[in-house]
Amino acid sequence: GAVVSQHPSWVICKSGTSVKIECRSLDFQATTMFWYRQFPKQSLMLMATSNEGSKATYEQGVEKDKFLINHASLTLSTLTVTSAHPEDSSFYICSARRTGWDNTEAFFGQGTRLTVV
Amino acid sequence: DAKTTQPPSMDCAEGRAANLPCNHSTISGNEYVYWYRQIHSQGPQYIIHGLKNNETNEMASLIITEDRKSSTLILPHATLRDTAVYYCIVRSYSGNTPLVFGKGTRLSVIA
């Protein structure tokens, strides 16, 4: 089946620094990718929709200047958490669906656990 | 997209069938029912989806009522590795829209 890979799987960073998370669709093209955040014992919350070659669309309450999204190719989207603070510590997950296959399943990466100290 | 309602938790004995219910009484004609599961500290895993007919694959069966207002995911022979949070999601098939997750059902398979 289709594979979505995230890197890194986990990262620890100091408060005030920036962290970049990569999301790759390994065997299919994805014009659109989605970024989610999950806090402990809670469900996944959609943060933003990443569109190849254009600006991302952010959900209400998500700061676009803090969570920078770049979708430079049909197989790669990146999420950069800028000036990270301890409250940004969370499990970040990306998702992608094959371009043109709108009715089909979406595939998820394995997630990136970010800890800000 | 229509909202779904699932029980917060369920237990199932190993080797028995696990039947996970989902209510989606406001589902509209162009919305599919999707099921995903999330094992602790991993990304969600796709299980199955359907529009109005019952569906079966190597992982599970999906039974959708005739009025489409509810569905049941069936894991025919649950194993300990099926312990996870199961999410029932309703999504329009028009456009590349995201999946919106509810709270799901925490299934515990017990030896």
HADDOCK unambig.tbl for C-alpha pairs under 7 A between the chains (distance, minus, plus):
assign (segid A and resid 34 and name CA) (segid B and resid 98 and name CA) 6.83 0.50 0.50
assign (segid A and resid 43 and name CA) (segid B and resid 101 and name CA) 6.55 0.50 0.50
assign (segid A and resid 43 and name CA) (segid B and resid 102 and name CA) 6.47 0.50 0.50
assign (segid A and resid 43 and name CA) (segid B and resid 103 and name CA) 5.50 0.50 0.50
assign (segid A and resid 44 and name CA) (segid B and resid 101 and name CA) 5.98 0.50 0.50
assign (segid A and resid 46 and name CA) (segid B and resid 100 and name CA) 6.97 0.50 0.50
assign (segid A and resid 93 and name CA) (segid B and resid 43 and name CA) 6.50 0.50 0.50
assign (segid A and resid 102 and name CA) (segid B and resid 93 and name CA) 6.32 0.50 0.50
assign (segid A and resid 102 and name CA) (segid B and resid 94 and name CA) 6.98 0.50 0.50
assign (segid A and resid 102 and name CA) (segid B and resid 95 and name CA) 5.94 0.50 0.50
assign (segid A and resid 102 and name CA) (segid B and resid 96 and name CA) 5.05 0.50 0.50
assign (segid A and resid 103 and name CA) (segid B and resid 93 and name CA) 5.01 0.50 0.50
assign (segid A and resid 105 and name CA) (segid B and resid 46 and name CA) 6.86 0.50 0.50
assign (segid A and resid 107 and name CA) (segid B and resid 46 and name CA) 6.97 0.50 0.50
assign (segid A and resid 108 and name CA) (segid B and resid 43 and name CA) 5.73 0.50 0.50
assign (segid A and resid 108 and name CA) (segid B and resid 44 and name CA) 6.01 0.50 0.50
assign (segid A and resid 108 and name CA) (segid B and resid 45 and name CA) 6.92 0.50 0.50
assign (segid A and resid 109 and name CA) (segid B and resid 43 and name CA) 5.64 0.50 0.50
assign (segid A and resid 110 and name CA) (segid B and resid 42 and name CA) 5.25 0.50 0.50
assign (segid A and resid 110 and name CA) (segid B and resid 43 and name CA) 4.41 0.50 0.50
assign (segid A and resid 111 and name CA) (segid B and resid 42 and name CA) 6.17 0.50 0.50
assign (segid A and resid 111 and name CA) (segid B and resid 43 and name CA) 5.41 0.50 0.50
